[in-house]
Amino acid sequence: MSAGFSKVPRVRRTLTLTVGAAVAVSLCGISAPVSAAPAAPAVKHHHFSAAATLLANAKSPEERAALTDRALAAAGNSLQLAYNTKPLYDKGIDGTGTALATVVSYGDKNIKSYIDSYSHSHGLPAADVQILEPAGPVPACGDPGTPSDCSGWGGETDLDVAMFHTLAPKAKILVVATPTSETQGIDGFPDMMTAIDYLADHKSANVISMSLGTPEDDFDSSAQLHGLDAHFKKATDAGITVTASSGDDGSTGTKKDNSPWGKKVVSFPAASSYVTAVGGTVLHQNSSGARTSPDTVWSRSGGGVSHEYGAPTWQSEVDKTTHAAGRSLPDISLLGTSGTSQSSPLFAAVVALASQQAGKGLGFINPALYSLGSGGTAKGVVDVTSGSNGYNGVAGYSAAKGFDIVSGWGTVDAAKFVPALVRQIG
C-alpha cells in the first residue's frame, strides 16, 4: 500500500472473557428465601441507529444491500453528486493507496458478500475489504453465548463500509472487529482501544471511523473516561485521523438502562480532544440527486458542550460566538437522516481522498479544519443555517450563520474541501 502504510496481516490473539463482565448486577439490600433463584441481570444493549436496526433484521447479505438505500433515506450514487466528488475522481483522487478502518463490536463476517452486492447494484468497483480481529477471536452472531445485539453491530458495520466505498471507491477497507459489545459506558471500549493501538502501531489505516458513542455521563468516573484519551492521541500521532458520530439523541442521550438522561449530554468518543466529531444533516435532493435547497440539521443529530473536555485552542475563535465553556461538538456535518452512523464514515471517506492527494496520513485535522471554516465555500465548507436538535424534552441548539454548536462549520463540497485541507495541513 502506498503513502507509507504497510499491508496488515489478519491477527488473532487469545482473550479470556469473564462471564457477565459487561453486565452490572446489584443485589444490595435485597433479602430473599435461601431457595429463591437470583433475579436475572438486566441485559444492556448498544443504542443503535434506525438504519442499522433495519439492516440487522435482513435475512441475508444481499437483502441488507438491497435495503441500504432505504435505510439511508438516500440513494448511494446520489451522495457522490451531493458531495461533489466526481471532479476528484476525474483527477484519479478516488482513495487509491489509502485505508479506511471502522472499529466496531463483532463486525459482519459476511461483509464481503454484502459489499459485493451493494457495489454491483450501485455501479461501484469491487471493494477491497479485510476483517481484522486484533483484540481476540470474534464470535459469529449465531454462536452460543453471543449477545443478541450482535446483529445490530452487523448493520452498523455494513453502513460504515457502504459509506466508505461510496465516496472513496478505491480505498482499502478494514473492518476491525472486537469480541465484546459496547453497551453505553466503559464495557466495550478496552477492546476497541486495543484495536486502535494495533492500527497505530502498524500504521495500518489513514482514517479510523467510529460510528458509535455513549454519553460522557455513562462512564463511572472521569478517570475511567479519560483513561481512554491516550489511545486516540497515539492514533493521531501515527498520522491517523479519527472521526466519530456525534450521536442520535439530539441535545441529550440515554443512560446505561436506556432511560433518558433528561438533561444536556454529549457523546464520547466524539467529545474527545483528539477526534473529529461529525454531526448529521438532511439532504434535500430531487430524483436526479441534485440539491433542491440547502442542507438542514437532522433534528436528532447529537451536539452540545462537553463538561469533561475543556475548550481547545482551535475552538478559541468560535467560542467568542458560541460562548462554549468546554469542547463543543460536532465539528462538521454530513448526511445523517437515519443516524449519524452515516455521517462519520462519509466524512472519513472524504478525509481519505485528501490523504491520497497529500500522499500521507493527515493525523489530527481539527486545527486545519477550523482554519478552513471561516473561508466558507471557497474552501469547500458549506454553511448549514437551519434546524435544531432539541429532543425528548431537553432544549437544544440551533443552526446559525457560520459556526454553530449543532452543525459545526456545516457540510462539505469535497472537490474544493479536499485540496484546501491538503494545502492547509501542508
Long-range contacts (C-beta under 8 A, 24 or more apart in sequence): 1-97, 1-98, 1-99, 1-172, 2-96, 2-97, 2-359, 3-97, 3-98, 3-206, 3-355, 3-356, 3-359, 3-360, 3-361, 4-203, 4-239, 4-360, 4-361, 5-97, 5-98, 5-99, 5-203, 5-204, 5-205, 5-206, 5-361, 6-202, 6-203, 6-204, 8-99, 8-130, 8-132, 8-174, 8-202, 8-204, 10-130, 10-131, 10-132, 10-133, 11-132, 11-133, 11-134, 11-198, 12-133, 12-136, 12-137, 13-134, 13-135, 13-136, 14-136, 14-137, 15-135, 15-136, 15-137, 15-179, 15-191, 17-179, 17-180, 21-180, 21-187, 22-147, 22-180, 22-181, 22-183, 22-187, 22-188, 24-256, 42-257, 43-147, 43-148, 44-183, 44-184, 44-187, 44-256, 44-257, 44-258, 45-147, 45-148, 45-149, 45-152, 45-181, 45-183, 45-258, 46-105, 46-149, 46-152, 46-153, 46-181, 46-182, 46-183, 46-184, 46-188, 46-212, 47-184, 47-214, 47-248, 47-249, 47-254, 47-258, 48-149, 48-152, 48-155, 48-156, 48-339, 49-156, 49-159, 49-211, 49-248, 49-338, 49-339, 49-340, 49-341, 49-342, 50-338, 50-339, 51-155, 51-159, 51-338, 51-339, 51-341, 51-342, 52-152, 52-153, 52-155, 52-156, 52-159, 52-339, 52-341, 53-152, 53-155, 54-155, 54-338, 55-154, 55-155, 55-158, 55-159, 56-151, 56-152, 56-154, 56-155, 57-151, 61-108, 61-110, 61-111, 61-113, 61-114, 61-117, 62-113, 62-114, 62-117, 64-114, 64-117, 64-154, 64-155, 64-158, 65-114, 65-115, 65-117, 65-118, 65-121, 65-158, 66-117, 66-121, 68-118, 68-158, 68-159, 68-162, 71-155, 71-159, 71-338, 72-159, 72-335, 72-337, 72-338, 72-342, 73-337, 73-338, 74-283, 74-285, 74-335, 74-337, 75-289, 76-118, 76-122, 76-124, 76-162, 76-166, 77-122, 77-123, 77-166, 77-289, 78-283, 78-285, 78-289, 79-163, 79-166, 79-167, 79-335, 79-346, 80-166, 80-167, 81-285, 81-289, 81-290, 82-283, 82-285, 82-289, 82-291, 82-335, 83-167, 83-334, 83-346, 83-350, 83-412, 83-413, 83-414, 84-413, 84-414, 84-415, 84-416, 85-167, 85-350, 85-353, 85-414, 85-415, 86-415, 87-415, 88-353, 88-357, 88-414, 88-415, 88-418, 89-169, 93-353, 93-356, 93-357, 93-418, 94-168, 94-169, 94-170, 94-171, 94-353, 94-356, 95-168, 95-169, 95-170, 95-171, 95-349, 95-352, 95-353, 95-356, 96-170, 96-171, 96-356, 97-356, 98-168, 98-171, 98-172, 98-206, 98-207, 98-352, 98-353, 98-355, 98-356, 99-171, 99-172, 99-173, 99-174, 99-204, 99-205, 99-206, 99-207, 99-352, 100-164, 100-168, 100-171, 100-172, 100-173, 100-174, 100-205, 100-206, 100-207, 100-209, 100-345, 100-348, 100-349, 100-352, 101-173, 101-174, 101-175, 101-176, 101-199, 101-204, 101-205, 101-207, 101-208, 101-209, 102-157, 102-160, 102-161, 102-164, 102-173, 102-174, 102-175, 102-176, 102-208, 102-209, 102-210, 102-211, 102-345, 103-176, 103-178, 103-192, 103-195, 103-196, 103-199, 103-208, 103-209, 103-210, 104-153, 104-156, 104-157, 104-160, 104-175, 104-176, 104-177, 104-178, 104-210, 104-211, 104-212, 105-150, 105-153, 105-177, 105-178, 105-180, 105-181, 105-182, 105-188, 105-192, 105-212, 106-138, 106-139, 106-141, 106-146, 106-150, 106-153, 106-154, 106-157, 106-177, 106-178, 106-179, 106-181, 107-131, 107-138, 107-153, 107-154, 107-157, 107-175, 107-176, 107-177, 108-153, 108-154, 108-157, 108-158, 108-161, 108-175, 109-138, 109-140, 109-141, 110-154, 111-157, 111-158, 111-161, 111-175, 114-158, 114-161, 115-158, 115-161, 115-162, 115-165, 115-173, 118-158, 118-162, 118-165, 119-165, 122-166, 124-165, 124-166, 124-169, 125-169, 125-170, 127-161, 127-165, 127-169, 127-173, 128-171, 128-172, 128-173, 129-161, 129-172, 129-173, 129-174, 129-175, 130-172, 130-173, 130-174, 130-175, 131-174, 131-175, 131-177, 132-174, 132-175, 132-176, 132-177, 132-195, 132-198, 132-204, 133-176, 133-177, 133-178, 133-179, 134-176, 134-194, 134-195, 134-198, 134-199, 135-178, 135-179, 135-180, 135-191, 135-192, 135-194, 135-195, 135-198, 136-178, 136-179, 136-191, 137-179, 138-177, 138-178, 138-179, 139-179, 147-181, 149-181, 149-183, 150-181, 153-181, 156-211, 156-212, 156-341, 159-211, 159-341, 159-342, 159-345, 160-209, 160-211, 160-341, 160-344, 160-345, 161-345, 163-342, 163-345, 163-346, 163-348, 163-349, 164-209, 164-345, 164-348, 164-349, 164-352, 166-346, 166-349, 167-346, 167-349, 167-350, 167-353, 167-414, 168-349, 168-350, 168-352, 168-353, 171-206, 171-349, 171-352, 171-356, 174-199, 174-204, 174-205, 176-208, 182-212, 182-214, 183-256, 184-214, 184-215, 184-218, 184-254, 184-255, 184-256, 184-258, 185-214, 185-218, 185-219, 185-220, 185-256, 186-219, 186-220, 186-224, 189-228, 193-228, 193-231, 196-231, 196-232, 196-234, 196-235, 196-242, 197-231, 197-234, 199-235, 199-238, 199-240, 200-231, 200-234, 200-235, 200-237, 200-238, 200-240, 201-238, 203-238, 203-239, 203-240, 203-361, 205-240, 206-239, 206-240, 206-241, 206-351, 206-352, 206-355, 206-361, 206-362, 207-240, 207-241, 207-242, 207-243, 207-348, 207-349, 207-351, 207-352, 207-355, 208-235, 208-240, 208-241, 208-242, 208-243, 208-348, 209-242, 209-243, 209-244, 209-344, 209-345, 209-347, 209-348, 210-242, 210-243, 210-244, 210-245, 210-269, 210-275, 210-344, 211-244, 211-245, 211-340, 211-341, 211-342, 211-344, 211-345, 212-244, 212-245, 212-341, 213-244, 213-245, 213-246, 213-247, 213-267, 213-268, 213-269, 213-270, 213-302, 214-253, 214-267, 214-268, 215-247, 215-253, 215-254, 215-255, 215-261, 215-265, 215-266, 215-267, 215-268, 216-265, 216-266, 216-267, 216-268, 216-271, 216-306, 216-307, 216-308, 217-253, 217-255, 217-261, 217-265, 218-253, 218-255, 218-256, 219-268, 222-308, 225-268, 225-308, 226-308, 228-268, 228-269, 228-272, 229-272, 229-273, 229-274, 232-269, 232-272, 232-273, 232-274, 232-275, 233-274, 235-274, 236-274, 236-363, 236-364, 237-363, 238-361, 238-363, 239-360, 239-361, 239-362, 239-363, 240-361, 240-363, 241-276, 241-348, 241-351, 241-355, 241-361, 241-362, 241-363, 241-364, 241-365, 242-269, 242-272, 242-274, 242-275, 242-276, 243-275, 243-276, 243-277, 243-278, 243-344, 243-345, 243-347, 243-348, 243-351, 244-269, 244-270, 244-272, 244-275, 244-276, 244-277, 244-278, 244-344, 245-270, 245-277, 245-278, 245-302, 245-336, 245-339, 245-340, 245-341, 245-343, 245-344, 246-270, 246-277, 246-278, 246-279, 246-280, 246-301, 246-302, 246-303, 246-329, 246-330, 246-340, 246-343, 247-301, 247-302, 247-303, 247-340, 248-280, 248-300, 248-301, 248-302, 248-336, 248-339, 248-340, 248-341, 249-300, 249-302, 249-391, 249-392, 250-299, 250-300, 250-301, 250-302, 250-303, 250-389, 250-390, 250-391, 250-392, 250-394, 250-396, 251-302, 251-303, 251-304, 251-389, 251-390, 251-391, 251-394, 251-395, 251-396, 251-397, 252-391, 252-392, 252-394, 253-302, 260-392, 260-393, 261-394, 262-392, 262-393, 262-394, 263-394, 264-304, 264-305, 264-394, 264-395, 265-304, 266-302, 266-303, 266-304, 266-305, 266-306, 266-329, 267-302, 267-329, 268-308, 270-302, 270-329, 270-330, 271-306, 271-308, 271-309, 271-327, 271-329, 272-309, 273-309, 273-312, 273-327, 274-364, 276-331, 276-332, 276-347, 276-351, 276-365, 276-366, 276-369, 277-329, 277-330, 277-331, 277-332, 277-408, 278-330, 278-331, 278-332, 278-333, 278-334, 278-340, 278-343, 278-344, 278-346, 278-347, 279-303, 279-329, 279-330, 279-332, 279-333, 279-336, 279-340, 279-343, 279-406, 279-407, 279-408, 280-333, 280-334, 280-335, 280-336, 280-337, 280-339, 280-340, 280-342, 280-343, 281-333, 281-334, 281-335, 281-336, 281-343, 281-384, 281-387, 281-407, 281-411, 282-335, 282-336, 282-337, 282-387, 283-335, 283-337, 294-382, 294-383, 294-384, 294-385, 294-386, 295-333, 295-382, 295-384, 295-410, 295-411, 296-384, 296-386, 296-387, 296-399, 297-333, 297-384, 297-386, 297-387, 297-388, 297-389, 297-399, 297-406, 297-407, 298-336, 298-337, 298-340, 298-387, 298-389, 299-387, 299-388, 299-389, 299-391, 300-389, 300-391, 301-330, 301-333, 301-336, 301-340, 301-343, 301-389, 301-406, 301-407, 302-329, 302-330, 302-340, 302-389, 303-328, 303-329, 303-330, 303-389, 303-396, 303-397, 303-405, 303-406, 303-407, 304-328, 304-329, 304-397, 304-405, 305-405, 312-366, 314-366, 314-367, 314-370, 315-370, 317-370, 317-374, 318-370, 318-373, 318-402, 318-403, 321-402, 321-403, 322-403, 322-404, 322-405, 324-405, 328-405, 329-405, 329-408, 330-406, 330-407, 330-408, 331-366, 331-369, 331-370, 331-408, 331-409, 332-369, 332-381, 332-408, 332-409, 332-410, 332-411, 332-412, 333-384, 333-407, 333-408, 333-410, 333-411, 334-411, 334-412, 347-412, 350-412, 350-414, 350-417, 350-418, 351-421, 353-414, 353-418, 354-417, 354-418, 354-419, 354-421, 354-422, 357-418, 357-419, 357-422, 358-422, 358-425, 362-421, 362-425, 365-421, 365-425, 368-421, 368-424, 368-425, 369-409, 369-421, 370-409, 371-424, 372-409, 372-417, 372-420, 372-421, 372-424, 373-403, 373-408, 373-409, 374-402, 375-420, 377-413, 377-416, 378-416, 378-420, 379-416, 379-417, 379-420, 380-412, 380-413, 380-414, 380-415, 380-416, 380-417, 380-418, 380-420, 380-421, 381-409, 381-410, 381-411, 381-412, 381-413, 381-417, 382-410, 382-411, 382-412, 382-413, 383-409, 383-410, 384-410, 384-411, 385-410
